[in-house]
Every structure is written in structure tokens, then in C-alpha cells.
């Protein structure tokens, strides 16, 4: 593998180089994705479906979901069961809707804020970036290959003790 233009097969050096690359990448404030990379990801849902998924639910939709809960199931993180919400809906329904509305800002659904909160908890701050990630394809040379499947390569064994390493010779 080439690291900084120099070929190396030293597993410790390659492990340190890989760790350094990803540490630098994750701590960098200059990351961006090349648009051509996003073009290879197929659209699974339409724009209309995406808009419907991102909009806030109305009171009737929330009520249908609450009534679909198993009333005898284990309590949620708030300590309440489904039967509590159905029996006290007239009291807690509007408060629950207020909570749902408070989970995001207009145009920024809760899911958009959640990943930022998770990254913040782990000490990462999302920042604008200028690094460009490129898709690199490896064209195998038309020569002999050796496949090491016994995990004997230093640092190669997987969790269950096996592993593989393909090398061109």
C-alpha cells in the first residue's frame, strides 16, 4: 500500500497511517463530498414521500399511534405505559404535541438535530469543509495473487481468529 507516495507492507506502519488518516479526517474542519459520489446512490423514495416523512405529525396521527401502543407493554424511558397515555389523552395530548413540536425548528426536523447532539456528546463539532473525497477504484494487475487465509499476517486475525489478505506478487 502506498502511504504518502511510498510503498509499504509494514502492518504496524499501515495501521498507524490509517488511524492517522481517519483521525485527521474526523478532526478536520475542511471536509466535503464530491457531488459525483452522491450520484451513484440510487433514490429509494420520491421527493413527495420524503416531504411526507419530514413533516411534523398532526394531533390525529399522534393519537392513532398512541392508541396503537400495547397498553400492557413495558414502560418507555419516561416511565409511562401505553395505557397511561390512552387513559389520560385529554390531559396529556396537547402537552405531547408541544413536546413533538419542540424537538426541532421549522425546516429542521428532530433527526437533523439528533446527529449533531450525538456528535457533540462524543466531542466532535460539525464544521464546513473543503476536503474532497474521491472514489478510487482498484484495478487488479494481471499477475499472480496469493491469498493468506490463516490469519498469520500480523494484526490480520479477525474477532474469531481468522482473516484474509490478498496480495499481488
DODO-526918 format. One record per residue: x, y, z of N, C-alpha, C, O in turn; residue in one letter. Coordinates in steps of 0.1 Angstrom, whole numbers, plus 2048, in hexadecimal, padded with zeros to 3 digits. Each point is the difference from the previous one (the first is absolute). Layout:
<atoms>
+-----+-----+-----+------+------+------+-----+-----+-----+-----+-----+-----+-----+
: npx : npy : npz : capx : capy : capz : cpx : cpy : cpz : opx : opy : opz : res :
+-----+-----+-----+------+------+------+-----+-----+-----+-----+-----+-----+-----+
:   X :   Y :   Z :    X :    Y :    Z :   X :   Y :   Z :   X :   Y :   Z :   A :
...
+-----+-----+-----+------+------+------+-----+-----+-----+-----+-----+-----+-----+
</atoms>
This chain:
<atoms>
+-----+-----+-----+------+------+------+-----+-----+-----+-----+-----+-----+-----+
: npx : npy : npz : capx : capy : capz : cpx : cpy : cpz : opx : opy : opz : res :
+-----+-----+-----+------+------+------+-----+-----+-----+-----+-----+-----+-----+
: 809 : 7F4 : 800 :  7F7 :  80C :  800 : 809 : 80C : 800 : 80A : 801 : 807 :   X :
: 7F2 : 809 : 7F2 :  808 :  80D :  7FF : 7FB : 809 : 80B : 7F4 : 803 : 801 :   X :
: 815 : 802 : 807 :  7FD :  80A :  80A : 809 : 80C : 7FD : 80D : 7FF : 800 :   X :
: 7ED : 80D : 7FD :  808 :  80C :  7FD : 809 : 7FD : 7F4 : 80C : 805 : 800 :   X :
: 7F0 : 7F3 : 7F6 :  808 :  7FE :  7F4 : 80A : 7F5 : 802 : 807 : 7FC : 7F6 :   X :
: 7FB : 7FE : 815 :  809 :  7F5 :  803 : 7F9 : 7F3 : 802 : 7F7 : 7FF : 808 :   X :
: 80E : 7F6 : 7F1 :  7FA :  7F3 :  802 : 805 : 7FA : 80D : 80B : 801 : 804 :   X :
: 7EB : 7F9 : 804 :  804 :  7FA :  80C : 7F7 : 7F4 : 803 : 7F4 : 800 : 7FC :   X :
: 812 : 7F5 : 80A :  7F8 :  7F4 :  803 : 801 : 7FE : 80F : 7FB : 7F6 : 805 :   X :
: 80B : 813 : 803 :  802 :  7FF :  80E : 7F2 : 803 : 806 : 7FA : 80B : 800 :   X :
: 800 : 7EA : 807 :  7F3 :  801 :  805 : 7FE : 80A : 80B : 7F6 : 807 : 800 :   X :
: 814 : 7FB : 808 :  7FF :  80A :  80B : 800 : 80E : 7FA : 7F8 : 808 : 804 :   X :
: 810 : 7FA : 7F2 :  801 :  80D :  7FA : 7F3 : 803 : 7F9 : 7FB : 80B : 800 :   X :
: 7FF : 7EB : 7F9 :  7F4 :  802 :  7F8 : 7F4 : 802 : 80A : 7F7 : 809 : 7FD :   X :
: 809 : 7F0 : 80F :  7F6 :  803 :  80A : 800 : 80E : 805 : 7F6 : 806 : 802 :   X :
: 817 : 7FE : 801 :  801 :  80E :  805 : 7FC : 80A : 7F5 : 7FA : 80A : 804 :   X :
: 80A : 7F4 : 7F0 :  7FC :  809 :  7F5 : 7F1 : 801 : 7FE : 7FB : 80A : 7FE :   X :
: 7FF : 7EA : 803 :  7F1 :  800 :  7FF : 7F9 : 807 : 80B : 7F7 : 808 : 7FE :   X :
: 80E : 7F6 : 80E :  7FA :  806 :  80C : 803 : 80F : 7FF : 7F7 : 808 : 803 :   X :
: 815 : 7FC : 7F9 :  803 :  80F :  7FF : 7F7 : 806 : 7F5 : 7FB : 80B : 802 :   X :
: 803 : 7EE : 7F3 :  7F8 :  806 :  7F5 : 7F1 : 803 : 805 : 7FB : 80A : 7FE :   X :
: 7FF : 7EC : 809 :  7F3 :  802 :  805 : 7FF : 809 : 80B : 7F6 : 808 : 801 :   X :
: 814 : 7F9 : 808 :  800 :  80A :  80A : 800 : 80E : 7FA : 7F9 : 809 : 804 :   X :
: 810 : 7F9 : 7F2 :  801 :  80D :  7FA : 7F3 : 803 : 7F8 : 7FB : 80B : 801 :   X :
: 7FF : 7EB : 7F9 :  7F4 :  802 :  7F8 : 7F4 : 804 : 80A : 7F9 : 809 : 7FC :   X :
: 806 : 7F0 : 80F :  7F5 :  803 :  809 : 802 : 80D : 808 : 7F6 : 806 : 804 :   X :
: 816 : 7FE : 7FE :  803 :  80C :  808 : 801 : 80C : 7F7 : 801 : 80C : 805 :   X :
: 800 : 7F2 : 7EE :  802 :  80B :  7F7 : 7F3 : 808 : 7FE : 7F5 : 7FB : 802 :   X :
: 80D : 812 : 7FC :  7F5 :  809 :  7FD : 7FE : 802 : 7F1 : 7F8 : 808 : 7FC :   X :
: 80F : 7F1 : 7FC :  7FF :  802 :  7F2 : 7FC : 7F3 : 7F8 : 808 : 7FB : 7F8 :   X :
: 7ED : 800 : 80B :  7FB :  7F4 :  7F9 : 7F4 : 803 : 7F7 : 7F7 : 807 : 804 :   X :
: 809 : 7F3 : 7F0 :  7F4 :  801 :  7F8 : 7FF : 7F4 : 7F7 : 80A : 7F8 : 7FF :   X :
: 7EB : 805 : 7FC :  7FE :  7F4 :  7F8 : 7FE : 805 : 7F1 : 7F9 : 809 : 7FD :   X :
: 80F : 7F0 : 7FB :  7FF :  803 :  7F1 : 7F2 : 7FC : 7FC : 7FB : 7F5 : 802 :   X :
: 7FE : 814 : 7F6 :  7F2 :  7FD :  7FC : 7FF : 7F4 : 7F8 : 7F6 : 7F9 : 800 :   X :
: 814 : 803 : 7F8 :  7FF :  7F4 :  7F7 : 7FF : 7F3 : 809 : 7FB : 7F7 : 7FB :   X :
: 80A : 80A : 811 :  7FE :  7F4 :  809 : 7F2 : 7FE : 804 : 7FB : 7F5 : 801 :   X :
: 7FE : 816 : 801 :  7F2 :  7FF :  804 : 7F7 : 7FC : 7F5 : 7F5 : 7FA : 802 :   X :
: 80F : 808 : 7F1 :  7F8 :  7FC :  7F5 : 7FF : 7F1 : 7FE : 7F7 : 7FB : 7FA :   X :
: 813 : 7FD : 80C :  7FF :  7F1 :  7FE : 7F7 : 7FA : 80B : 7FD : 7F4 : 7FF :   X :
: 7FE : 814 : 80A :  7F6 :  7FA :  80A : 7F2 : 802 : 7FA : 7FC : 80B : 7FD :   X :
: 7FD : 7EA : 802 :  7F3 :  800 :  7FA : 7F6 : 807 : 809 : 801 : 7FF : 80C :   X :
: 7F5 : 808 : 7EE :  7F5 :  805 :  807 : 7F6 : 7F5 : 804 : 7FC : 7F8 : 7F7 :   X :
: 801 : 806 : 815 :  7F8 :  7F5 :  805 : 7F1 : 806 : 802 : 7F7 : 7F8 : 7FE :   X :
: 808 : 814 : 805 :  7F3 :  806 :  802 : 7FF : 80D : 7F8 : 80A : 806 : 7FC :   X :
: 7E9 : 7FD : 800 :  7FE :  80D :  7F8 : 801 : 80C : 809 : 801 : 7FF : 80D :   X :
: 800 : 80D : 7ED :  800 :  80C :  807 : 7F4 : 802 : 809 : 800 : 805 : 80B :   X :
: 7F4 : 7F7 : 7EF :  7F4 :  801 :  807 : 800 : 7F7 : 80D : 7FB : 805 : 80B :   X :
: 80A : 7EF : 7F4 :  801 :  7F7 :  80B : 809 : 806 : 80B : 7FD : 7FF : 80C :   X :
: 80E : 806 : 7EF :  80A :  806 :  809 : 7FA : 80C : 808 : 802 : 801 : 80C :   X :
: 7F6 : 807 : 7ED :  7F9 :  80C :  806 : 7F6 : 7FB : 80B : 7FF : 806 : 80A :   X :
: 7FA : 7EF : 7F2 :  7F6 :  7FB :  80A : 807 : 7FA : 80C : 7FB : 801 : 80B :   X :
: 811 : 7F9 : 7F3 :  807 :  7FA :  80C : 806 : 80B : 809 : 802 : 7FE : 80C :   X :
: 802 : 80D : 7EE :  806 :  80B :  807 : 7F7 : 80A : 807 : 804 : 807 : 809 :   X :
: 7EF : 7F9 : 7F4 :  7F7 :  809 :  806 : 7FC : 7FC : 80E : 801 : 7F4 : 803 :   X :
: 7FB : 815 : 805 :  7FB :  7FD :  80D : 7F3 : 7FA : 800 : 7F7 : 803 : 7F8 :   X :
: 807 : 7F3 : 811 :  7F2 :  7F9 :  800 : 7F6 : 809 : 806 : 803 : 809 : 808 :   X :
: 7F0 : 7F6 : 7F3 :  7F6 :  807 :  807 : 7FA : 7F9 : 80C : 804 : 7F4 : 802 :   X :
: 7F3 : 812 : 805 :  7FB :  7FA :  80C : 7F9 : 7F2 : 7FE : 802 : 7F7 : 808 :   X :
: 7F7 : 808 : 7ED :  7F9 :  7F3 :  7FD : 80A : 7F5 : 7FD : 7FD : 7F5 : 804 :   X :
: 80E : 80E : 7F5 :  80A :  7F6 :  7FD : 806 : 7FB : 80D : 802 : 7F4 : 802 :   X :
: 802 : 815 : 807 :  806 :  7FD :  80D : 7F6 : 7F7 : 808 : 804 : 7F7 : 806 :   X :
: 7F0 : 80D : 7FA :  7F6 :  7F9 :  808 : 7FE : 7F2 : 7FA : 7FF : 7F6 : 808 :   X :
: 801 : 808 : 7EB :  7FF :  7F2 :  7FA : 80C : 7F8 : 805 : 7FE : 7F4 : 803 :   X :
: 80E : 812 : 7FD :  80C :  7F8 :  804 : 7FF : 7FD : 80F : 803 : 7F4 : 804 :   X :
: 7F9 : 815 : 804 :  7FF :  7FD :  80E : 7F6 : 7F5 : 803 : 802 : 7F8 : 808 :   X :
: 7F2 : 809 : 7F1 :  7F6 :  7F5 :  802 : 805 : 7F3 : 7FB : 7FB : 7F6 : 804 :   X :
: 80E : 80A : 7F3 :  806 :  7F3 :  7FA : 80A : 7FA : 80A : 803 : 7F4 : 7FE :   X :
: 801 : 813 : 80C :  80A :  7FB :  80A : 7F9 : 7F5 : 808 : 7F4 : 800 : 803 :   X :
: 814 : 7F6 : 801 :  7FB :  7F6 :  808 : 7FF : 806 : 80E : 80B : 803 : 806 :   X :
: 7EA : 7FE : 800 :  7FE :  806 :  80D : 807 : 7F8 : 80B : 802 : 806 : 80B :   X :
: 800 : 7ED : 7F3 :  806 :  7F8 :  80B : 80F : 7FE : 7FE : 807 : 7F8 : 807 :   X :
: 7FF : 80F : 7EF :  80E :  7FE :  7FD : 809 : 807 : 80B : 7FB : 808 : 809 :   X :
: 812 : 7F6 : 7F7 :  809 :  806 :  80A : 800 : 80F : 7FE : 7FE : 805 : 7F5 :   X :
: 804 : 802 : 816 :  800 :  80F :  7FF : 80B : 805 : 7F7 : 80A : 7F9 : 7FF :   X :
: 7F4 : 812 : 7FB :  80A :  806 :  7F8 : 80B : 807 : 808 : 7FF : 7FF : 80D :   X :
: 80A : 809 : 7ED :  80A :  807 :  808 : 7FA : 80A : 80A : 807 : 804 : 80A :   X :
: 7ED : 801 : 7F3 :  7FA :  809 :  809 : 7F9 : 7FA : 80C : 7FB : 806 : 809 :   X :
: 805 : 7EC : 7F7 :  7FA :  7F9 :  80B : 7F1 : 7FD : 7FE : 7FA : 7FA : 809 :   X :
: 800 : 80A : 7EC :  7F1 :  7FE :  7FE : 7FE : 7F6 : 7F6 : 807 : 7FE : 7F6 :   X :
: 7EE : 7FA : 80C :  7FB :  7F6 :  7F6 : 7F7 : 806 : 7F6 : 7FC : 80B : 802 :   X :
: 801 : 7ED : 7F4 :  7F6 :  805 :  7F6 : 7F3 : 803 : 806 : 7F9 : 809 : 7FB :   X :
: 803 : 7EF : 80F :  7F2 :  801 :  805 : 7FF : 80E : 808 : 7F5 : 806 : 800 :   X :
: 816 : 7FF : 805 :  800 :  80D :  807 : 7FC : 80B : 7F6 : 7F7 : 808 : 803 :   X :
: 810 : 7F7 : 7F1 :  7FD :  80B :  7F6 : 7F2 : 7FF : 7FB : 7F9 : 80A : 7FD :   X :
: 802 : 7EA : 800 :  7F2 :  7FF :  7FB : 7F6 : 804 : 80A : 7F6 : 806 : 7FD :   X :
: 80C : 7F6 : 810 :  7F6 :  804 :  80A : 801 : 80F : 804 : 7F6 : 805 : 804 :   X :
: 815 : 801 : 7FA :  802 :  80E :  804 : 801 : 809 : 7F4 : 806 : 80B : 801 :   X :
: 7F6 : 7F1 : 7F3 :  803 :  807 :  7F4 : 7FA : 80E : 800 : 807 : 80A : 7FB :   X :
: 7EE : 7F9 : 80B :  7FA :  80D :  800 : 809 : 80A : 808 : 800 : 80C : 7FE :   X :
: 808 : 7EE : 80C :  808 :  808 :  808 : 80E : 802 : 7FA : 806 : 80B : 7FF :   X :
: 800 : 7EA : 7FB :  80E :  800 :  7FC : 801 : 802 : 7F1 : 80C : 802 : 7FB :   X :
: 7EA : 7FD : 7FD :  801 :  800 :  7F2 : 806 : 80D : 7FA : 809 : 7FF : 7F8 :   X :
: 7F2 : 80C : 80D :  805 :  80D :  7FB : 80F : 802 : 805 : 808 : 806 : 7F9 :   X :
: 7FB : 7F5 : 813 :  80E :  801 :  805 : 809 : 7F8 : 7F8 : 80B : 804 : 7FD :   X :
: 7F0 : 7F0 : 7FF :  808 :  7F7 :  7F7 : 803 : 807 : 7F3 : 80B : 7FF : 7FB :   X :
: 7EB : 807 : 7FF :  802 :  807 :  7F4 : 809 : 80C : 801 : 808 : 802 : 7F7 :   X :
: 7F8 : 805 : 814 :  80A :  80A :  803 : 80E : 7FB : 801 : 809 : 806 : 7FB :   X :
: 7F8 : 7EE : 80B :  80E :  7FA :  801 : 805 : 7FC : 7F2 : 80B : 802 : 7FD :   X :
: 7EC : 7F8 : 7FB :  804 :  7FD :  7F2 : 804 : 80C : 7F8 : 80A : 800 : 7F9 :   X :
: 7EE : 80B : 808 :  804 :  80C :  7F9 : 80D : 806 : 805 : 807 : 807 : 7F9 :   X :
: 7FC : 7F7 : 814 :  80C :  806 :  806 : 80D : 7F8 : 7FC : 80B : 805 : 803 :   X :
: 7F3 : 7F0 : 7F7 :  80C :  7F8 :  7FC : 807 : 805 : 7F4 : 80B : 7FA : 7FD :   X :
: 7F0 : 810 : 7FD :  807 :  805 :  7F4 : 7FC : 80F : 7FD : 7F7 : 805 : 807 :   X :
: 810 : 801 : 7F0 :  7FC :  80D :  7FC : 7FA : 7FF : 7F2 : 802 : 7F6 : 7F9 :   X :
: 7F6 : 814 : 803 :  7FA :  7FF :  7F3 : 80A : 7FE : 7F5 : 80A : 807 : 7FF :   X :
: 7F3 : 7EF : 7F9 :  809 :  7FC :  7F5 : 80C : 7F7 : 805 : 808 : 7FC : 7F7 :   X :
: 7F9 : 802 : 816 :  80B :  7F7 :  805 : 7FA : 7F6 : 809 : 7FF : 802 : 80C :   X :
: 7FD : 7F2 : 7EE :  7FA :  7F6 :  808 : 80A : 7FB : 80B : 80C : 802 : 800 :   X :
: 7EE : 7F7 : 80A :  807 :  7FB :  80B : 80C : 7F7 : 7FC : 80B : 801 : 806 :   X :
: 7F3 : 7F7 : 7EF :  80B :  7F7 :  7FC : 80D : 809 : 7FC : 80B : 7FB : 802 :   X :
: 7F2 : 811 : 7F9 :  80C :  808 :  7FC : 807 : 806 : 80C : 80C : 802 : 800 :   X :
: 7ED : 800 : 80B :  807 :  804 :  80C : 806 : 7F5 : 808 : 80A : 802 : 807 :   X :
: 7F0 : 7F2 : 7F8 :  804 :  7F4 :  808 : 80F : 7FD : 7FD : 808 : 7FE : 809 :   X :
: 7FB : 801 : 7EA :  80E :  7FC :  7FD : 80A : 80A : 805 : 80B : 7FD : 804 :   X :
: 7F1 : 810 : 7FC :  809 :  80A :  805 : 802 : 7FF : 80F : 80B : 802 : 806 :   X :
: 7EA : 7FA : 801 :  801 :  7FE :  80F : 809 : 7F4 : 803 : 808 : 800 : 809 :   X :
: 7F7 : 7F5 : 7EF :  808 :  7F4 :  802 : 80E : 804 : 7FE : 809 : 7FC : 808 :   X :
: 7FA : 80B : 7ED :  80E :  803 :  7FD : 806 : 809 : 80B : 80B : 7FF : 804 :   X :
: 7ED : 80A : 801 :  804 :  809 :  80B : 803 : 7F8 : 80C : 80A : 803 : 807 :   X :
: 7EE : 7F3 : 7FC :  803 :  7F7 :  80C : 80D : 7F9 : 7FF : 807 : 7FE : 80A :   X :
: 7FD : 7FF : 7E9 :  80D :  7F9 :  7FE : 80B : 809 : 7FE : 80B : 7FC : 7FD :   X :
: 7F3 : 811 : 804 :  80B :  80A :  7FF : 802 : 805 : 7F2 : 80B : 807 : 7FE :   X :
: 7ED : 7F6 : 7F8 :  802 :  805 :  7F3 : 7F6 : 80B : 7FD : 7F5 : 800 : 804 :   X :
: 810 : 80A : 7F5 :  7F8 :  80B :  7FC : 7FF : 801 : 7F1 : 80A : 801 : 7F9 :   X :
: 7EA : 7FD : 801 :  7FF :  801 :  7F1 : 804 : 80E : 7FB : 7FC : 80A : 806 :   X :
: 80C : 7F6 : 7F0 :  805 :  80C :  7FB : 800 : 800 : 7F1 : 7FF : 7F5 : 7FA :   X :
: 802 : 816 : 7FF :  800 :  801 :  7F2 : 80E : 7FB : 7FB : 80A : 800 : 808 :   X :
: 7F7 : 7FB : 7EC :  80C :  7FA :  7FC : 803 : 802 : 7F2 : 7F8 : 804 : 7F8 :   X :
: 815 : 7FB : 804 :  804 :  802 :  7F2 : 808 : 7F3 : 7FB : 804 : 800 : 7F4 :   X :
: 7FE : 7F6 : 814 :  807 :  7F4 :  7FB : 7F6 : 7F9 : 7F7 : 7F4 : 800 : 803 :   X :
: 811 : 7FA : 7F3 :  7F7 :  7F9 :  7F6 : 804 : 7F1 : 801 : 80B : 7FC : 7FF :   X :
: 7EA : 7FC : 804 :  802 :  7F2 :  800 : 7FE : 7FA : 7F2 : 7F7 : 805 : 7F9 :   X :
: 812 : 7F2 : 802 :  7FF :  7FB :  7F3 : 7FE : 7F1 : 800 : 805 : 7F9 : 809 :   X :
: 7F3 : 802 : 7EE :  7FE :  7F2 :  7FE : 80C : 7FA : 7F9 : 803 : 804 : 7F5 :   X :
: 804 : 7F3 : 811 :  80C :  7FA :  7FA : 7FD : 7F1 : 7FD : 7FC : 7F9 : 809 :   X :
: 806 : 803 : 7EB :  7FE :  7F2 :  7FC : 80E : 7F9 : 7FE : 809 : 806 : 7FB :   X :
: 7F8 : 7EE : 80A :  80C :  7F8 :  7FF : 7FE : 7F6 : 7F4 : 7F7 : 7F8 : 801 :   X :
: 812 : 80A : 7F5 :  800 :  7F6 :  7F5 : 80B : 7F6 : 803 : 80B : 803 : 800 :   X :
: 7F1 : 7F0 : 803 :  80A :  7F7 :  804 : 809 : 7FD : 7F4 : 7FC : 7FF : 7F4 :   X :
: 811 : 800 : 80E :  80A :  7FD :  7F5 : 7FE : 7F2 : 7FB : 7FB : 7F7 : 808 :   X :
: 808 : 807 : 7EC :  7FF :  7F2 :  7FA : 80D : 7F9 : 803 : 808 : 7FE : 7F8 :   X :
: 7F9 : 7FD : 815 :  80B :  7F9 :  804 : 7FB : 7F6 : 80B : 7F4 : 7FE : 801 :   X :
: 815 : 7FB : 805 :  7FC :  7F7 :  80B : 7FC : 807 : 80C : 805 : 80A : 804 :   X :
: 7F2 : 7EF : 803 :  7FB :  805 :  80D : 803 : 7F5 : 80A : 7FF : 7F4 : 7FD :   X :
: 803 : 810 : 810 :  800 :  7F6 :  80B : 7F6 : 805 : 80A : 7FF : 80C : 803 :   X :
: 7FA : 7EA : 802 :  7F6 :  803 :  80A : 804 : 7FA : 80D : 801 : 7F3 : 801 :   X :
: 801 : 815 : 809 :  803 :  7FB :  80D : 7F4 : 7FF : 808 : 7FA : 80B : 804 :   X :
: 801 : 7E9 : 7FF :  7F3 :  7FF :  807 : 802 : 7FA : 80E : 7F6 : 7FE : 807 :   X :
: 816 : 7FF : 7FD :  802 :  7FB :  80E : 801 : 80A : 80A : 802 : 7FD : 80C :   X :
: 7FE : 810 : 7F0 :  801 :  80B :  80A : 80E : 802 : 805 : 802 : 806 : 80B :   X :
: 808 : 7F4 : 7EF :  80E :  801 :  805 : 806 : 80E : 7FE : 80A : 803 : 806 :   X :
: 7F0 : 805 : 7F1 :  805 :  80D :  7FE : 7FE : 808 : 80D : 7F6 : 800 : 806 :   X :
: 815 : 807 : 7FF :  7FF :  807 :  80C : 7F5 : 80A : 801 : 7FF : 808 : 7F7 :   X :
: 7F9 : 7F7 : 813 :  7F5 :  809 :  801 : 7F4 : 7FD : 7F8 : 7F6 : 807 : 800 :   X :
: 80A : 7EE : 7F8 :  7F6 :  7FD :  7F7 : 7F4 : 7F7 : 806 : 7F5 : 801 : 7FB :   X :
: 80E : 7F7 : 80F :  7F5 :  7F7 :  804 : 7F4 : 808 : 805 : 801 : 80B : 806 :   X :
: 7F3 : 7F0 : 7F6 :  7F4 :  807 :  804 : 7FC : 7FC : 80E : 808 : 7FA : 807 :   X :
: 7EC : 80A : 7FD :  7FB :  7FD :  80D : 800 : 7F2 : 803 : 803 : 7FB : 80C :   X :
: 7FA : 7FC : 7EA :  7FF :  7F2 :  803 : 80D : 7F9 : 7FC : 800 : 7F4 : 7FF :   X :
: 80B : 813 : 7FF :  80D :  7FA :  7FE : 804 : 7FE : 7F2 : 80B : 7FB : 7FD :   X :
: 7EC : 808 : 7F9 :  803 :  7FE :  7F2 : 801 : 80D : 7F9 : 7FD : 80A : 806 :   X :
: 807 : 7F5 : 7EE :  801 :  80C :  7F8 : 805 : 7FD : 7F2 : 804 : 7F5 : 7FE :   X :
: 7FD : 815 : 7FA :  806 :  7FE :  7F3 : 807 : 80C : 7FB : 7FC : 80C : 804 :   X :
: 80D : 7F2 : 7F3 :  808 :  80B :  7FB : 804 : 7FD : 7F2 : 807 : 7F6 : 7FE :   X :
: 7F4 : 811 : 7F8 :  804 :  7FE :  7F2 : 80B : 809 : 7FC : 800 : 80C : 803 :   X :
: 80B : 7ED : 7F8 :  80C :  808 :  7FC : 803 : 7FD : 7F1 : 7FF : 7F4 : 7FC :   X :
: 805 : 816 : 7FD :  805 :  7FD :  7F2 : 80F : 7FD : 802 : 807 : 807 : 807 :   X :
: 7FD : 7F0 : 7F1 :  80E :  7FC :  801 : 809 : 805 : 7F5 : 80C : 7FD : 7FF :   X :
+-----+-----+-----+------+------+------+-----+-----+-----+-----+-----+-----+-----+
</atoms>
